[in-house]
Amino acid sequence: MKIAIMGTGGVGGYFGGLLAKAGNDVTFIARGEHLRSIQDHGLRIISSNDGDFTVHSKGIDSCTGYEIQDLILFTVKMYHNKSAIETIKPLVGNNTVILTLQNGITNADQLVEEFGEARVMIGSAYLEGRIQEPGVISQGGPGTAAFGELTLGITERTKTLFTVFTNADWRVTLEENMQGMLWKKFAYLAGSAAVCTASGSNYGEMRIIPSTREIIRCAIQEVLEVGRARGAAIMDDSLEWAMNALDNFPATGLSSMTKDFHSGGPVELEGLTGAVLEMGHELDVPVPVNETLYGILKPWEVRLNTL
C-alpha cells in the first residue's frame, strides 16, 4: 500500500515505522531537523515492544505534486489539524482512507467536513511515544491501537486494513463500535490528563488519594454524559474501563498534555477539556468538575501562548 504518515511523532512514527518495516510504501511527513534526519539517515524506532530498528522511507514536508495515497495516518496534535488538513489535500483521491489516531473526539468531524464521511475512519492509540531526538522515535507503554468506521459495523475495507496492520505487527483490534471506544478513551484522557496537569502529580500519586481519584471519576462521568446527550453509542462499561485504564497506566507516567504544559509548547487543553465544556454547554449537560479543571489550567495556557 501507499501510506502517508501525517505527523511523524510518537504515534505516527511508531506505527508508520512498523508499516514501513513490513514492506509498505510509506512516506513520512515531517519538518525541520526531524525531517532532514529522516531523509539522511532513515527513521529509527526504539521500541519497548519491537526492539531497535531503522526504516529508510521517503520524508517530505510538502505534498504538492505528490502521488495519491491509499491510506493516510492522521496523527498530528489537535491544534495542528487545520494546517495538516491543507497539507494532505494533494494526497487524497477518490479511494483514499484517512485514519485519525489522535487524542480528542472532534478530529473526525474536521476531516469529514473537508474530505467527506466516506474517506474517514477513526481510531485510538495507546502508548507513550515521543521524538527522542531528530530522526529517532521512542515507544513505551502498551503500544496498541484500535480502529473502525465512523458508523456501527465492520466493512470489507476495515478488514483489509486490519490485515495490513497485523501483517506489520501492529497490536491492533478492529472495533464494531469504534465511536464507543473513542468516547471511552476521550473521557478517560480528558479527566485524567487535566487532573494530572492541575495537581502536578504523576498517575501513581493521583490515583491512590481517594479525593483526587473521585475528581477524576467525576470528570470522566461528566464526559460520558455529554456523549450520551450527543447520541453517541456509549458502552455500558465505559466508566469501569476508564478507571481500569487509570490504574494500569505506569505509576511514574505523566499525560502527554502535562508534558506539553511543562515543556512550554502548544497544549491540547481546548481539544480535550475545552471541547467537553463546549459540547456540555451546547447540550445543557452540567460539567462542573471539567469547568473547574479548565478554569485552573486556562491561565497557564494563556501564559504559555504569550511567551
Secondary structure, 3 states (H helix, E strand, C coil): CEEEEECCCHHHHHHHHHHHHCCCEEEEECCHHHHHHHHHHCEEEEECCCEEEEECCEEECCCCCCCCCCEEEECCCHHHHHHHHHHHHHHCCCCCEEEECCCCCCHHHHHHHHHCHHHEEEEEEEEEEEEEECCEEEEEEEEEEEEECCCCCCCHHHHHHHHHHHHCCCEEEECCCHHHHHHHHHHHHHHHHHHHHHHCCCHHHHHHCHHHHHHHHHHHHHHHHHHHHCCCCCCCCHHHHHHHHHHHCCCCCCCHHHHHHHHCCCCCCHHHHHHHHHHHHHHCCCCHHHHHHHHHHHHHHHHHHHC
